[in-house]
Structure formats: C-alpha cells, structure tokens
Amino acid sequence: MKKILFLLIFNMFFYNLKAQENPVLSEGTPLQGMRGKTLNLPDISALGNIVGYISDDSKDADKNQLSINEVEIAFQGYIYPEMRADIITAIHKHDGDYESEICEAKASFLNLGYGFSAEAGKIHIDFGKVNKLHTHHLPTTDKPLMLEKFFGEHELAGQGAVLKYLIPIFPFYSQIQAGFWDINAHSHAQEEASVLDITGSTITVNSLLHDDSSFSPSDKVYTARWNSSFDMNGQKEIEIGLSGLKGRGAHYQEHKDNVEMIGADITFKWFPDSYKKWTFQNEWMRLKRDIPVGTLNRDGFYSFLNYRADKYWDYGVRLDYSENAWPQISYERSFSAIITRHLTETSYWRITGKHRNINGKNISEGWFQLSFGIGPHSHELE
C-alpha cells in the first residue's frame, strides 16, 4: 500500500512539473472560436494610408500633396466563445492637421440563440454597402459622392446597439436588423439671415457658415436594414439590401432639422475561375430633410464595375451622381477610373483618375494611394 501511495504522489508531482514546462498541458485546449493559447492577448494590427492628390481646381488648397492620410491601430479578439471585442483607433488628416478618434469600440455577441446576434458600442452603422467599410477596405480611393453629401467627411458612426436576426425560413442567407444610436452633432458658426421658404415667404433663420461636407444625421438616430444573398450555380452571386434611417440633422441644436433616409443596393458577383472576379455594385439613397424653410428631398446614387484579372490586378470604373443637403440645391456628377495593384494580401497601391461636373463646372482630379498594414485587420477578407 505504501508503495502504491508513493507511486501516486510521484506521478502527480511529475505531471505538474511537465505541465509547467508545457503551457498546453497547464492551460488545456483553447475554447471554441479562440485561437492559440488562452492568454487573453488581442490580435494587434497597424495600418497606414499614404495618398497623393492633384487637381486642376485653382481653389483647392489640398491639391499637389503627398502625405500620410490615415494611420489606424486595431485591437481585436475573442473575449469568450461567440463573443468578440474590436477596438479600432485612427489618426486622420483634416484641413492640414492630424486628429485622433475612436473609429470603433464594440462588443459583438455572435450567437444569442434562435438566430439572434447583437453589437454594442461605437460602430460604423450598417447603412448600405459601403458606409461600414474602413478606408483600407474600400475598393476605391474615395467614398461614393452621396456618402460625403449625406453622411459628412467621415463614415456614419454612432454609439449605441444593433440587434440582428438571421431569418431561418429561406433557403438562402437573409438577415434583418434594427439599431439605435447617439451621434455627435457638428458645431458651426452662425448668424441670422433672411431666406425664402418653399411658399416664397421671407423668414429669418440661423444661417450656418458651412460647406456641403458638414451635414450628417445627429443626436438620436434609429436605423433598420434587410439584406440577402443568393448563390447561383457556385460561380455567380446576387446581394440585395434595403436600409432606413430616422433622426435629426446636424443643425438640430440651432433650428428644426428632422431627417429621414432610405436606401437600396444590389450587387452582382461572378467568379469565372479561382482568381478572376467581376463585381457590379449599385446603390441609391434618398434624403428627406425637414427644416424651417421647408422639406428638402435629395437623391444620390453610384454604379461601380470592377474586374479582378488575377491575384494582383484590379480594374474598375465608377459613375456618381448626388444632390446636396442644403436649401440651395446643387448637382454633382463624376466619373472615376481605378487601377489597383495588390502587392501582398495586406498591401496595395492604387491610381485613380476622376472627372467632376459641379453645377456645370468641370474639374479633373487624380490620386495615388499606397495602403499597407500588418495584422488581421489589414486583410481585405477580415
């Protein structure tokens, strides 16, 4: 008996000693959905975006420059099986100065049961196809024109939560979601001015010293979206979506500014072989803005065609049209040609040429973009 007890104690001591030498034995098998050893260390990514810009517009103060446009740092990982954390910060160049911000800081609950999932925190709002994408994930150097007119210089992002539901009754992917958000309003200098309302009467309102890029939904904002995708014989895929938004405009603190938006998008993808891909993406938005001078209805759309010839080269064109968000309506049309060379899975350079027509005035622009990064967030398929 003493001999057996001695052997048991010796075996326990030997196993503990080996466990200290081998972290896998001491820590056990990682939980489902978590990578590597369970050390609670996040995946860390760092990205840079260098942009050179030229223009024949003599009034454009940003033309003929090459500079770091954005630096982004991401901390990401699973904090529990089917629960994920993403914290993404960035430094942007704005009016010649660099400004830091929290792009996203969210917790994702990937499976709440019965087809439900959720996200909470600061989030790029899922409105349409492009708004949710970060700069380095965009297939073009600049965002579609209507997003700049209706959402401002940056993407539409808010602090709040969204609940998603995967519809199980269809034989294809289909999801609906609803979110509520707090979005910071822009601050503006203002002065009183007399303007005409839609009936032709003169009224006095606060005239804000702004430009077209300063408008965006603000304060309490509610959103909804439905999107589905259909696989066609394994080589073709169609994605469709509908989006809605209700809230206030950027100037609600100065005067009445109620906003409603709807959007529709459709994307066709064709994969002829392993590396070739055709993408035809179309999106339309309508902004309804109720302000003291009356109700404004503004439209915008874009159509983007892209061909990936192989692992390295993309060729694309994009047609844009958008009206502005202000009482004095303006119209802008543009045509862009884009060539992208993928250096690695996480870096590329891109050349874009663009012709713009703003209320009859023609402007030609060009960009050179170099985007590079390390870590999983820099991968286009993240």
C-alpha positions in Angstrom: 0.0 0.0 0.0 2.8 2.4 0.9 4.5 1.6 -2.4 1.3 2.4 -4.4 0.8 5.7 -2.5 4.4 6.7 -3.2 3.9 6.0 -6.9 0.7 8.1 -7.0 2.4 11.1 -5.3 5.4 10.8 -7.6 3.2 10.7 -10.7 1.3 13.7 -9.6 4.5 15.7 -8.9 6.0 14.6 -12.3 2.8 15.7 -14.2 2.7 19.1 -12.5 6.4 19.6 -13.4 5.7 18.7 -17.0 2.7 21.0 -17.1 4.7 24.0 -16.0 7.2 23.2 -18.9 4.4 22.7 -21.4 1.8 25.6 -21.4 -0.6 23.4 -23.4 -0.9 20.9 -20.6 -1.3 23.6 -17.9 -3.8 25.7 -19.9 -5.8 23.0 -21.6 -7.4 23.1 -25.0 -8.5 26.6 -26.2 -12.2 27.3 -26.1 -14.1 27.1 -29.4 -13.7 30.2 -31.5 -10.4 31.3 -29.8 -7.0 31.0 -31.4 -3.8 29.7 -29.8 -3.1 29.7 -26.1 -5.8 31.3 -23.9 -3.6 34.3 -22.8 -6.4 36.9 -23.4 -4.0 38.8 -25.7 -5.7 40.5 -28.6 -4.8 40.4 -32.2 -3.0 43.7 -33.0 -3.0 45.4 -36.4 -1.4 48.6 -37.7 -2.2 50.2 -41.0 -1.0 53.2 -42.9 -2.6 55.0 -45.9 -0.5 57.4 -48.0 -2.3 59.5 -50.5 -1.0 61.8 -53.2 -3.6 64.2 -54.8 -3.6 66.5 -57.8 -6.3 68.7 -59.2 -6.8 71.5 -61.8 -9.1 73.4 -59.4 -7.2 76.6 -58.5 -9.3 77.0 -55.3 -8.4 73.6 -53.9 -5.9 74.1 -51.1 -5.2 70.4 -50.7 -4.0 69.8 -54.3 -0.5 68.7 -55.3 0.3 67.0 -52.0 1.6 63.6 -50.9 1.2 62.7 -47.3 0.0 60.2 -44.7 -3.7 60.4 -44.8 -4.6 58.0 -42.1 -3.0 55.7 -39.5 -5.1 53.0 -37.9 -4.5 50.7 -34.9 -6.8 47.8 -34.1 -7.0 45.5 -31.1 -9.3 42.6 -31.7 -10.1 39.1 -30.4 -12.5 36.8 -28.7 -13.2 37.5 -25.0 -15.5 34.5 -24.7 -16.7 31.8 -27.2 -19.1 33.6 -29.6 -18.3 36.9 -28.0 -15.8 39.2 -29.7 -14.2 42.6 -29.0 -12.9 45.1 -31.5 -11.2 48.4 -30.6 -10.1 50.5 -33.6 -8.5 53.9 -33.3 -7.2 56.2 -36.1 -5.4 59.4 -36.8 -6.8 61.3 -39.8 -5.5 64.3 -41.7 -8.1 67.0 -41.7 -7.5 70.6 -43.1 -3.8 70.1 -42.8 -3.9 68.9 -39.2 -4.0 65.4 -37.7 -6.9 64.5 -35.5 -7.3 61.3 -33.5 -10.5 59.4 -32.9 -12.0 56.1 -31.8 -13.3 54.7 -35.0 -15.0 51.7 -33.4 -15.1 50.1 -30.0 -17.6 47.4 -29.8 -18.6 44.1 -28.3 -20.2 41.6 -30.7 -22.5 38.8 -29.4 -22.3 36.4 -32.3 -24.9 33.9 -31.1 -27.7 34.9 -28.7 -29.8 31.9 -29.7 -32.8 31.5 -32.0 -30.9 33.3 -34.9 -30.3 36.5 -32.9 -26.9 38.3 -32.6 -26.0 41.8 -31.5 -23.4 44.5 -31.3 -22.9 47.3 -28.8 -20.5 50.3 -28.5 -19.3 52.8 -31.1 -19.9 51.2 -34.5 -19.8 52.1 -38.2 -23.5 51.9 -38.9 -24.7 49.3 -41.3 -26.5 51.5 -43.8 -26.0 50.5 -47.4 -23.0 48.6 -48.8 -20.0 51.0 -48.3 -20.5 53.0 -45.1 -19.4 50.1 -42.8 -16.1 49.7 -44.6 -12.9 51.2 -43.3 -10.7 53.3 -45.6 -8.2 50.5 -46.4 -11.1 48.1 -47.2 -12.7 50.3 -49.8 -12.3 49.2 -53.5 -11.8 52.9 -54.5 -9.6 55.7 -53.1 -12.5 57.9 -52.2 -16.0 57.2 -51.0 -19.0 57.4 -53.3 -20.2 61.0 -53.6 -23.6 60.6 -52.0 -22.0 59.3 -48.8 -19.9 62.5 -48.5 -23.0 64.7 -49.1 -25.4 62.8 -46.8 -23.0 61.5 -44.1 -20.2 64.0 -44.0 -16.5 63.7 -44.5 -16.3 60.6 -42.4 -18.5 57.5 -42.3 -21.8 57.5 -40.4 -20.8 56.1 -36.9 -22.7 56.2 -33.6 -22.7 55.0 -30.1 -25.5 52.5 -29.4 -26.5 49.0 -30.2 -27.9 46.9 -33.0 -29.9 43.6 -32.8 -29.7 41.3 -35.8 -31.9 38.3 -36.7 -31.0 35.6 -39.3 -34.2 34.6 -41.0 -34.3 30.8 -41.0 -37.3 30.2 -43.3 -35.5 30.9 -46.6 -33.1 28.5 -48.4 -30.6 31.4 -48.7 -28.9 34.0 -46.5 -31.3 36.7 -45.2 -30.9 39.0 -42.2 -32.8 41.9 -40.7 -31.5 44.3 -38.1 -32.5 47.4 -36.1 -30.3 49.8 -34.2 -30.5 52.9 -32.1 -27.6 55.4 -31.8 -26.3 58.7 -30.4 -24.4 60.6 -33.0 -22.4 63.8 -32.1 -23.6 66.9 -33.9 -21.2 69.2 -35.7 -20.5 72.7 -34.3 -20.8 75.7 -36.6 -20.5 79.4 -36.5 -23.9 81.0 -37.2 -25.6 84.3 -38.0 -29.2 85.4 -38.7 -30.3 85.7 -42.3 -33.5 86.1 -44.3 -34.4 83.4 -46.7 -37.4 82.2 -48.7 -39.3 79.2 -47.7 -40.9 76.8 -50.2 -44.0 79.0 -50.5 -42.0 82.1 -51.4 -42.4 83.8 -48.0 -39.5 85.5 -46.2 -38.4 84.1 -42.8 -35.5 84.6 -40.5 -33.3 81.6 -39.6 -29.8 80.9 -38.3 -27.5 80.9 -41.3 -24.7 78.5 -40.6 -21.3 79.0 -42.0 -20.8 75.6 -43.5 -19.8 73.6 -46.6 -21.5 70.6 -48.2 -19.4 68.1 -46.2 -20.6 69.3 -42.8 -24.1 67.7 -42.9 -24.8 64.3 -41.3 -27.5 62.8 -39.1 -27.1 63.6 -35.4 -28.5 63.1 -31.9 -30.9 60.2 -31.5 -30.9 58.1 -34.7 -32.8 54.9 -35.5 -31.8 52.6 -38.3 -33.0 49.4 -39.9 -31.7 47.1 -42.7 -32.5 44.0 -44.5 -30.0 42.2 -46.7 -29.9 38.9 -48.6 -27.6 37.0 -50.9 -28.4 34.3 -53.4 -25.9 31.8 -54.8 -26.2 31.0 -58.5 -24.5 27.7 -59.6 -21.5 28.3 -57.4 -20.0 31.0 -59.7 -22.4 33.8 -59.5 -23.9 35.6 -56.5 -26.5 38.4 -56.1 -26.7 40.5 -53.0 -29.6 42.9 -52.3 -30.3 45.2 -49.4 -32.7 47.9 -48.1 -31.8 50.5 -45.5 -33.8 53.1 -43.5 -32.9 55.9 -41.0 -34.9 58.3 -38.9 -33.5 61.0 -36.7 -32.2 64.6 -36.6 -29.9 66.5 -38.9 -26.6 68.1 -38.0 -28.2 71.5 -37.2 -30.9 70.4 -34.8 -29.4 72.5 -32.0 -29.8 75.7 -34.0 -33.2 75.1 -35.6 -35.7 72.5 -36.6 -33.8 69.7 -38.5 -35.6 66.3 -38.9 -34.2 63.7 -41.2 -35.4 60.5 -42.9 -33.4 58.4 -45.3 -34.0 55.3 -47.3 -31.5 53.3 -49.4 -31.4 50.3 -51.8 -28.4 48.4 -53.1 -27.8 45.5 -55.4 -24.5 43.8 -56.2 -23.8 41.1 -58.7 -20.6 39.0 -58.5 -19.2 36.5 -61.0 -16.2 34.2 -60.3 -15.1 32.8 -63.7 -12.2 30.9 -62.0 -10.1 30.9 -58.8 -8.6 34.4 -59.2 -10.9 36.3 -61.6 -13.9 38.2 -60.4 -16.4 40.6 -61.8 -18.3 42.9 -59.4 -21.1 45.2 -60.4 -22.3 47.2 -57.4 -25.2 49.8 -57.4 -26.6 51.9 -54.6 -29.2 54.6 -54.3 -30.2 56.9 -51.4 -32.8 59.5 -50.8 -32.5 62.1 -48.0 -35.7 63.8 -46.7 -34.8 66.8 -44.5 -37.4 68.9 -42.7 -36.0 72.4 -41.8 -37.6 75.8 -41.3 -37.6 76.8 -45.0 -39.5 73.6 -45.9 -38.9 69.9 -46.7 -35.9 69.0 -48.9 -35.8 65.8 -50.9 -32.4 64.9 -52.2 -31.2 61.9 -54.2 -27.8 60.3 -54.9 -26.5 57.1 -56.5 -23.4 55.4 -57.8 -22.7 52.4 -60.1 -19.3 50.6 -59.7 -17.9 48.0 -62.1 -14.7 46.2 -61.1 -12.8 43.4 -62.8 -10.1 41.4 -60.9 -7.9 39.9 -63.6 -5.7 37.8 -61.4 -4.2 37.8 -57.9 -2.6 41.2 -58.4 -4.6 43.5 -60.7 -8.0 45.2 -60.4 -9.5 47.5 -63.0 -12.7 49.5 -62.2 -14.9 52.4 -63.1 -17.4 54.3 -61.1 -20.2 56.7 -62.0 -21.5 59.0 -59.3 -24.4 61.5 -59.0 -25.5 63.4 -55.9 -27.5 66.4 -54.9 -26.5 68.3 -51.8 -28.3 68.5 -48.4 -28.9 72.3 -48.3 -31.8 74.5 -49.3 -29.9 75.9 -52.3 -29.7 72.8 -54.3 -26.6 71.8 -56.3 -25.8 68.9 -58.5 -22.6 67.0 -58.9 -21.7 64.2 -61.4 -18.4 62.4 -61.6 -16.7 59.5 -63.5 -13.7 57.6 -62.0 -11.3 55.1 -63.5 -9.3 53.0 -61.0 -6.3 50.6 -61.3 -5.2 48.6 -58.2 -2.1 46.5 -57.9 -2.1 44.1 -54.9 1.4 43.8 -53.5 0.5 41.3 -50.8 -2.7 40.2 -49.1 -2.4 43.3 -46.8 -1.0 46.0 -49.0 -1.6 47.6 -52.4 -1.1 50.7 -54.5 -3.9 52.4 -56.5 -4.2 55.0 -59.1 -7.5 56.9 -59.6 -8.4 59.5 -62.2 -11.7 61.4 -61.7 -13.6 63.9 -63.8 -16.2 66.0 -61.9 -19.0 68.3 -63.0 -20.3 70.6 -60.3 -23.2 72.7 -61.4 -21.7 72.9 -64.9 -18.1 73.5 -63.7 -15.6 70.8 -64.8 -12.8 69.6 -62.5 -10.2 66.9 -63.1 -8.5 65.1 -60.2 -6.1 62.3 -59.6 -4.9 60.2 -56.7 -2.1 57.9 -55.9 -2.8 55.7 -52.9 -0.5 53.3 -51.0 -2.2 51.3 -48.3 -0.2 48.9 -46.2 -0.6 47.0 -42.9 0.3 44.2 -40.6 -2.1 42.1 -38.6 -5.5 40.5 -39.5 -7.4 43.8 -39.7 -5.3 44.8 -42.7 -6.5 41.8 -44.7 -9.3 42.7 -47.2 -11.2 39.5 -46.2 -11.1 40.2 -42.5 
